Amino acid sequence: MDRKIEAERRRIAAVYVDVSAHGTDRAFDYLIPEALLSEVKVGSRVQVPFGPRKLMGYVAGFPTITNAKRLKSIHHVLDLTPPLTPELVGLAEWSAQTWLCPVISVLHGMVPAVLKGRYQRIISLPIGEQGGISELADEGEQKLLTCLQERKEVTEEYALALPGVTRSLLRTLVEEGRLQSDIRVGDQITRKTRTWVLPGVGDASLQEAMEELPPQASRQKEVLAFMQARPEGIPLPELLTHLGVSRSAVNRLIEKGLLLREEREEYRDPYAHRSFKQTTPLPLTEEQQRAFDAIKTPMVEKRNHSILLHGVTGSGKTEIYLQAITETLNMGRQAIVLVPEISLTPQMVERFKGRFGDRVAVLHSGLSKGERFDEWRRIRSGGVEVAIGARSAIFAPFVNIGLIIMDEEHESSYKQEETPRYHAREVAKKRCQIHDAVLVMGTATPSVETYYRARTGEYEWITLSERVHGRPFPRMDIVDMREELRSGNRSIFSKSLRSALNECVDRGGQAVLFLNRRGHSTFILCRECGKTVDCPHCDISLTYHRTNGTLRCHYCGHNERVPESCPVCGSSHIRYFGTGTQRVEEELTRLLPGMRTIRMDVDTVSRKGAHERLLQAFGEGKADVLLGTQMIAKGLDFPRVTLVGVIAADSMLHLPDYRAAERTFQLLTQVGGRAGRHEAPGRVVVQTYTPEHYSIRMAAQYEGEPFYRQECLLRKQHGYPPFCEVFQIRMSHPDLASLMQLAHRVVGDLRPLLPEKANLLGPVPAPIPRIKDRYRVQIMIKITGHIDGKSRWIEALRKIRTEYEDINLRVGVDREGF
């Protein structure tokens, strides 16, 4: 009986189907056809019937079922190698349980975008093969190869319809290398190929052919002579460009059999045009060596361990990362390096490529879909041992992780704000538990939650208190812009910052100016009636962009021309208020003519490669000032930068967020760390209207420990993480009355189920009450103490998203602080 059950078990697959609807957030059981038994594995993508449709799904396991007669069968397996490992499938289930989101949404987030569209498996002859048919081939093989010689390629469904062709035959021919199987997503093959040309006969035969060609075939002779020296072949475009010959001349030589055309697979390398200077490990300071030893010890012991590497800016954390990764690779294990998207600069990539070369794969949003797919494939196939990337790189499909590094661990971008709402730090901790690996969280300004965990012993706390070579910290001056206004200075620039800019450039240095806002002006206001020009789809004012003379909403993308008169009262008295990067650039040019400026914000780096080109130009000294938003606040290291100016330090301080003070302190510390990193001393000028605020005052005096103690005290008094967990329900609907009615129903359903220590707040309007013509409210639940993941109220919270959602209502559940 046990054998019979085991046989049945191997024939049943639990599949998460790609559909988001009430009651579908679970694995459904399907029968595995005999022909697919060897192909279906945990992590495979399969096509299955679901109601009247055929949908894609992921295999999650092989359950034991004694009666499988009523089960539907899997139709196809979409990949020869499962895109997900069994560990990642389990991780997706854990993430969905932790952040109360659908499992399928997490699984989708683990694979490249090119695997998420409409798909077909394409069968073709191997690259460079002509498809000779053996006399020993059976009927099915003969028909298939004959068909491919005529059609070049066919879909798998077409091939299986040919007489005698079975899945088993296709799999055997692919494994033997006699056929090639690709996945086509939409109208694109996921793998890229390039046409090569190579000699079709030996060197002597090529020489004879050249002598036999008529005099008028001089270009063909030139091609053959060129190919004699290149028996390994050359890409066809390069041959045509180098010799300046026509494609027809090459084609005639191919028709004569003197040359061969071959399609070769080519990885899309986003850094193929770059050469990286090889680097060697640098000698470590005493502090650095202590930190390195703390990381190495648990790695050698293969022990799960979490470390907060709390190092001041310029203390050499990156060199510790590089040497720790070297140790990991020497042990035959793999490493993941997470950096915030805005810190994934060409400088950062150069450091890792320079040390590890082609053993590194890079994943970030600046790559094309094809480039991301090929980098991901290199990881999945074991072609690289190090993955460096932004938040989603935590799902890199490695199978033997020894080290995960999370640089700038405090960054808010590690938290995904749309479904699936996961935090990369918590996923990294989970993967380290699974692999018995070491997690290193490096930063000069840890998040309050991480600081608290390190202080209470949950993480090992390693500090780097000195800059490399003992370089001093830059002097940080606070300028009270209220006093500037009283003295008659209405400019964006204080007298102190203007003077410092002139002195810096006169000495041959460079400056960085930081402003956390793009555009020209924050809003446009009518001086007659006091009305602002607002977005018609969102409850927020439009931002003025002077470059193209438009008003733009940074939430929904709506844009319109600047009105000549007030749309409310018709007055022509319209004035621009607030400050954006465009306006700072304009003011800088007016006040300090001749000062060369490079502006970096979303508007100037939207084109591929723009980020790298602008930074390279600044590094080469083609500009005196680098002006930008958060993307210049960290990860940059330029020897000549001796001055950093912060235009509006309190721009984030008054936002309705309990982290406002923390983020202000972190940003000032980080952006100030860009100055004086090399021989010349640095200076930071911070302009603010609230110089007395503790976050600004303590950042200027480098009082990290007092700041964290003060912040923890305030969080404890008001009940915020790390002293409680926060669950937030966000709801949106086109009709405000319907939305409030539904929100009160949710509160009524949840309140009786909550534990005594829970505090339910809301429903209240979201900080931006309307976006894209949808009204938004939020409900907050604060919980102290242990949370049972299977309690009634958690289960109710998990079901709210699907039970209340309809064609108009959208519900999102988020979790923070655990």
Steps between C-alpha positions, in 0.01 A plus 500: 500500500786739589657447158174577327458824700860596425443443128188716514690768695759532229224552248332790683633856491384790720490810277457870582300628203550847351163643596412758765147445628316410816589149618787438257789581732589133547660217308271291278566132431559377146579164349843467338475312166737206458693685227572795734601310815871564449450868412275621782707617796445736790540850354394401146268727306215299356192565291182367660125512437318732740129521432459576129851647472856373468720681751859498614591381848793402721548149642530522880522133595367147462220433750376157602153434362338156501228586247617697196233391252322837485815708458577688178839447336791738445519595129858618456824566686628839385869473590760226473659633821257623769545877541453471877681281748305307766642742758355802316157337477502445876626855548207632294253316724672638812501855356130480412421383855715774653378797294144377446516496120424237230766235445477538121594870527822408684582223252458747212735742675774236504529453123603747225231703328553324165366177650170657604336568163326269257729210427563219252768236483677513162678197350777558246819343365814564704693814410729426205344158428344409165291222648629189325259207535647165604375189326451352848258774601147385568196640320430774753860628500517498120174696465608752764844564350356525148246752627770708671715506185206658320359727775815580704291494822165377630308526825509202734127448446553482121785251542295274727223492238738334248459120468734311730624807692469472879616710794749229585651522149523880518666486842751237382595696187545821701713326764717347225548843345326406173218748558480837671215610726432867576227694677339780299331770707259708293675535165854481638730205559640531850848402384701730271700365206750662265594405144862388456692416183782243496699314233308210344810323368863462598770763451637336185155478343438867578825589320397294196158662496655847502720414203203360305276801553474734197674841515168687537433312829763705680282563807433128542876435482550768766248328727663157458847643570365668812337176620819296448645671806184441704421128509295555819263729313379860543157660555344586165435870583867544597614334175281729291610811690871414502526424126220726379358219286136433420300222661435351154873437444515300823178315415642386164802349677266325745297358208821360349582329832821699547361674810251386763236707675443410865261634763672510839335573829624821655454620857389861518776647716407852619868567573650354180612850395680557830844382604561469872845540651582195710550587868665316786406494870613804696663478843237529774517735795473356850127582512440353155688181589290454812184538294626261232585235761151533652350423158746224408464295820131402463552452124773244561281331761204507253289657772200727445595838643386862461741794532441875503813662354456852631771700327526874451508633143842442344598226749567239229195274527516412129850353531377281787213383278740413217735298720210320672361402159844367401494274806151382409605411145810321627266280702308410184193698603311793348430859604222755451569873535198726542531874446230768470409569136635856525832367637550252217728748325764421238757552776343224710485259205860581410622404848340155485576432133857615557546247778297202371466559124254274317407320820260787575145545367339844536121545532337843499218694334730678256553178302278395214268204556727284286812603692331428833385161370850402387657613828236296685570198276870518583407480868253214450744297290784541751704718265564764769552488876421861595179694436487872567175687462213691652215364713382213276854356473432337837312236298808411290466122432824390667506157662794534742500847657775574750470878538236769448612863524243775536668836446327814631258271684299797627375595152122510463528362144567153646130493587275432201194723514278305260389137510687292596598732784818338632808640671829381353666497844253247642521284185881512526481382861276211397731391217799512734311274743431252220860497370681542836647818357619834638300821456697826513300822526731793434419867551615822658145570616314179591122496513361541851369140490842358406677716759260375769551136401877543508482672838286221645730225371294360213773611256875517558598867497833589338600867482743689276544837665786643291542588136770322296845657548362697795342767279289748697124531465387801300400807695121536495360854523131566563352809332171638636313610187262707715792727588597518131148619419508762778826634362341551157639191323208348308721274290498121512866519603612634835796736510701229670433239229561748217835597652596137558420411136725778371786400731466133411514555123780759531712235678437252218251292696153373416171536683186291539165676552213289631128574478238233553262634237510505121332749269514881507236600756298299750173668406340794318271731698261778400571815702143623451295206634772290666421183303771261380495316169421143606503168319146420378552132591688528833468716809841660454634810328674474163877556480632756254772378259655797325696297241189420298262753659264244649328423828540135596357268763770273644239243609279431198709658223237756394655805332364821351623833374551785747179709505525866401230586754359345817257219406281598802473881495659588166771722652836529320686540832656151517813439702738204530572372853735240640833376372592214266829389346429689176449824689818447706694448177355819355575702815853361516565612143364847579688558825825325408544537124763275345456222755455175308212289630373146442143434617397147595135419566231277351458740208868495393582132555188343349685389186706183519864567588438866595578434868840355415587768243421788737701354788791423267499859373504633858780260598705621202469857625266625227282672760557690823168417665292182509140592582249227570239319702540187716686317226815700584466470879698175532730259323710774338871550561672782309847613620448869416164539679569716806165678540148368543204737516155391621246747362196413715590264784150495649313406180420156648483602864133599509354210300225297675732205568641379833834447322533865389766594759691175443511549123608863533788399728602218266486716189708782648762256628515313170514800267752670727721192470561575129738786600867472595538126436857543371792735571326839507280573805126525448224737598121464510256793497146410613223751431188462713205687649500280813863492622386422855351159407691220671549297178670791319697615804630151583585419136711819483687400817537130400312393813376164378458326833307786665273523197407130508435511874275804458315342207448170684361687800247686282402180312439319829288786637280517190487129420690458173751237376724351630277491810194371315391361168287705265248357258356743250196445279483732199172521306413695185177549304370747238211600731584654838170410671521135396863488611427630851208261538717201404787617723269518804379147420862379505558666838179345636607152385853528642449674837339203685784269390792718610700417817487729804836663424388608153424859413283556191510847341279618215368494243651836406592660165845404369771774496409555134121442509457447124732361231401417142134581569485251786425608858727344761460419871713307744450299818788440741534222758779518759590176680745446785626160608514168315280459191364156417499473120201264514280704737143583397568869446805434280296257291225761474754763397640265236153442352397866493681567174307235306167507685447875468663565163268544204518671163529843669649439844871429544644385830863471604638370829847593623710401801791684664724484801528126569 
